[in-house]
Amino acid sequence: MTTLSKRARKYGDKRDRFREQDEHQPADAGFFLEIEMTPQQKLKHAILLKAADLDDITLCEAVTTDNVDRLYEQKDLNGELQDARNEIRCCGEKTSLKCDWSRHYESEATAARMPDGTWVGWTYWYGGGKHSEPEEVEWIEDAYDLTMEEKQVTVTRRTFTKV
C-alpha cells in the first residue's frame, strides 16, 4: 500500500509516491525512479545555485537531472556564470589525492560538498606565471564522485624556546 503525500495527491507526483511507498512493495513497482546526477551535473547544479545566490541569474524552475545541462548552457551564454564558476572552482578543500599535472601549471586535488550532500572532486589548476590563465583549463569535465570520512582528532603541539 502506498501512502501519498499531500503534494502527490494534489499534483500526481510519482516521485513522492516512490519515496513514500510501503517498505514491503518492490522498488521497481512501476514508479518513477529519479536518476542520480553525474559529478559534472552536480558541479553545474552548484554553480547555478551559487550564481542565483550572487544575484547574477534568476532560476525560474527547479534544477533536476533532466534540465541541469540545458539551464547551465542557457545561463552561460552571456558569461553570467563566470563569477559563480570561479568561486566554486576556488573554494574546495584539498584532498591530498593524486591528480593530473602539467609542466605549465600547479595542481591540487580539490573537493566540495554538493547541494545533494555528496562530495565531488576535481583538479584545481593555479599558477603558471604572469601571462597564464589557469581558470581557462577545463576542470568540470574531469570531475569525479568522492566519499568523505570525517574524523575529529586532538593534536598536541609542543613549542620550544631557548632559555
N, C-alpha and C positions, 0 to 999 in steps of 0.2 A: 504494500500500500504506500502510495506516495503522498507526502504531506506538502501541499503547495503554500508558498508564502503569499502574502497579500499582493506583492508585485507580480508574481507568476499568475495568480488568479486574474488580476486586472489586465496584464499585458500578454499573457500566454507565453512567458519567458521560459523556454525549455531548459536553459542553463540552471535557473533556480530549481526547477524540478529535479534535475540531475543531482545538484548539490545536496538537496534535502530529501533524497529518496530513502526509503526504508533500507536498513542495513542488510536485510535478507534478499533484497532484489539484486540481480546481477548488474554489474556496471554497464554492460552493453545492452541494456534493455530498450534500445531504440531512441534514447535521449541524445541531445546534442552534447558532445564531449569537446570542451574547449582545448584547442591545440596550444601547447606551450610556445612562447616566443623563442626565437633563436637569440644567441648572445648579441648579434648585430641589431636585431629588432629591440632588444631590451635597452641597448645604448641609445638608439633613436628615440625610444619612448622617454628615457630620462632626459635627453636633450630637448625634446618637445616640452616636457613639463618644466624644465629649467627656464626655457625661453618664455613660457607663459608666466612664470614667477617673476622674471625680469621685465615683464610687460612689453616684450618685443613682438609677441604674437598673441592671438586670441584663438583658443581651441573651441570650436563650436560643437564638436562631437567627442565622445569618449574614445580614447586610444585603445584599439584592440589589435589582436594578431592580424586580422584581416585588413585593417586600414593604416597601420603604423607606417609602412613603407610609402604609401601614397601621400599621407599627411606630411611626412618628412620631406619628400621631394617637392610638394607644393609650397611648403613654408620656406624651403631653402632656395627657391628660385631667385629671390632678390637679396640673398645674403642675410636674411633675418635670423638665422640660427647660428651665425658665426660666433657671437659672444657666448651663447649657451654651450655650443660645441667645445669651445676652447676652455670654458670653465669646467666642464665635465672631464675633459682630457687632462687638465692640470690638477684636478682636485683629489685624485685617487690616493690610495695608501700603497706604499711599497710592499711587495710581497716576497722578495728575495728568491723568486723563482727564476729559472733560466729564461732568457728571452732573445729575440732577434737582435742582431747588432750590425753596425755599419762602420766603416772607417771614417765616414764623414760626420756622424752624429753620435752622441752618447745615448744610451737607452737604459730603461729600467722597467721591470715587470711591475705593473700597477693594477690595482683593483678598486672597485667601488660597489657599494650596495645599490641595487636597482629598485625601482618602485614596487616590484612584486616581492621584495625581500631576499632575492637571490643575489649572489655575487658574480660579477663579470670582470674578467681581467683583460688587459691589453698591453702592448708595448708603448711606453711613453718615450717619445723621442725629444731630445733637447740638445742645446749646444750647437756646435758646428761653425762658430766664428761669426765675424762681422756681417757677412752677406748671406747667411744661411736662413732658411725658413723651415724649421723642423715641424711646424704646425701644418705644413702642406703634405707631409708624409701620411699616406693612408694608414689609419690605425683602427678604424671601425671594422673594416673587412676582416681583420685578423683577430678579432675579439674571441674569447673563449669563456665557457662557464667554469666557475670555481666552487669549491666547498671551503668554508671557513670555520675553523675551530678557535674559539676564544678561551684563553686560559689566563686567570689572574695570577701574577707572580709577585712575590715580595722580594725586593732586592736590597741588600745591604752594601753600601759603598763606603770604603774607607779612604780618607784623605789624610796624607801625612805632610807635615811641615817640619823644617829644621828648627831646633831649639837654639 
